[in-house]
């Protein structure tokens, strides 16, 4: 198997950290992009980018040298609806708030 570099969005979340561990165990390189801190024992084996997937510059920085993206990021339960829909098209936002 050829080792590849994966970007895991939401890498500090429940699904994300399990995906990170799975990929590391199989010899892949991993980049984590998350707004939450990556406070796991694997931290020294992962390129950690602290940022928001809604921020283009954070995503661009995280994508450098990446072969495959695994999207596990999700809106946090404490987010307000306006924050969750901030990246949606105006039509979707209107429909969702009705």
C-alpha positions in Angstrom: 0.0 0.0 0.0 1.3 3.5 -0.9 1.3 6.0 2.0 -0.7 9.1 1.2 -1.4 12.3 3.0 -4.9 12.8 4.3 -6.6 15.9 5.6 -9.2 15.2 8.2 -11.6 18.1 8.8 -12.9 18.1 12.3 -9.9 16.0 13.3 -10.3 16.8 17.0 -13.9 15.6 17.2 -15.1 12.1 18.0 -15.3 10.8 14.5 -12.3 12.8 13.4 -9.9 11.5 16.0 -10.9 7.9 15.3 -10.3 8.5 11.6 -6.9 10.0 12.4 -6.0 7.0 14.4 -7.1 4.6 11.7 -5.0 6.4 9.1 -1.9 6.6 11.3 -2.2 2.9 12.1 -2.0 2.2 8.4 1.1 4.3 7.8 -0.5 7.4 6.3 0.4 11.0 7.0 -2.4 13.1 8.5 -3.3 16.7 8.7 -6.1 17.8 11.1 -8.1 21.0 10.5 -10.4 21.9 13.4 -11.4 24.9 15.4 -11.2 22.8 18.6 -7.8 22.0 20.2 -6.2 18.7 19.1 -5.2 17.4 22.6 -4.5 13.8 21.9 -1.4 11.6 22.3 -1.1 11.4 18.5 -0.4 15.2 18.4 3.3 14.7 17.6 2.4 12.5 14.6 -0.2 14.8 13.1 0.2 18.2 11.3 -2.4 20.2 13.3 -4.0 23.3 11.7 -6.2 25.2 14.1 -8.8 26.9 11.9 -12.3 27.0 10.6 -13.4 25.1 7.5 -15.5 28.2 6.6 -12.2 30.2 6.3 -10.6 29.7 2.9 -7.1 30.6 4.0 -7.2 27.9 6.8 -8.4 25.3 4.3 -5.7 26.4 1.7 -3.0 26.1 4.4 -4.3 22.7 5.5 -4.5 21.4 1.9 -0.8 21.9 1.1 0.6 18.5 0.1 -2.7 16.6 0.8 -3.8 13.8 -1.5 -7.2 12.9 0.0 -9.7 14.8 2.2 -11.9 13.1 4.7 -14.6 15.5 5.8 -15.7 14.8 9.4 -16.3 18.4 10.6 -19.8 19.2 11.9 -21.5 22.2 13.5 -21.0 22.2 17.2 -24.2 21.8 19.2 -23.6 25.1 20.9 -23.6 27.0 17.6 -26.4 29.4 17.0 -28.4 28.8 13.8 -27.0 32.0 12.2 -23.5 30.6 12.7 -24.4 27.2 11.3 -26.0 28.7 8.2 -23.3 31.3 7.6 -21.9 29.4 4.7 -25.2 28.4 3.1 -26.7 30.0 0.1 -29.3 32.7 1.0 -32.1 30.5 -0.4 -31.2 27.6 1.9 -30.9 29.9 4.9 -34.3 31.4 4.3 -35.9 27.9 3.8 -34.2 26.6 7.0 -35.4 29.4 9.2 -39.1 29.2 8.1 
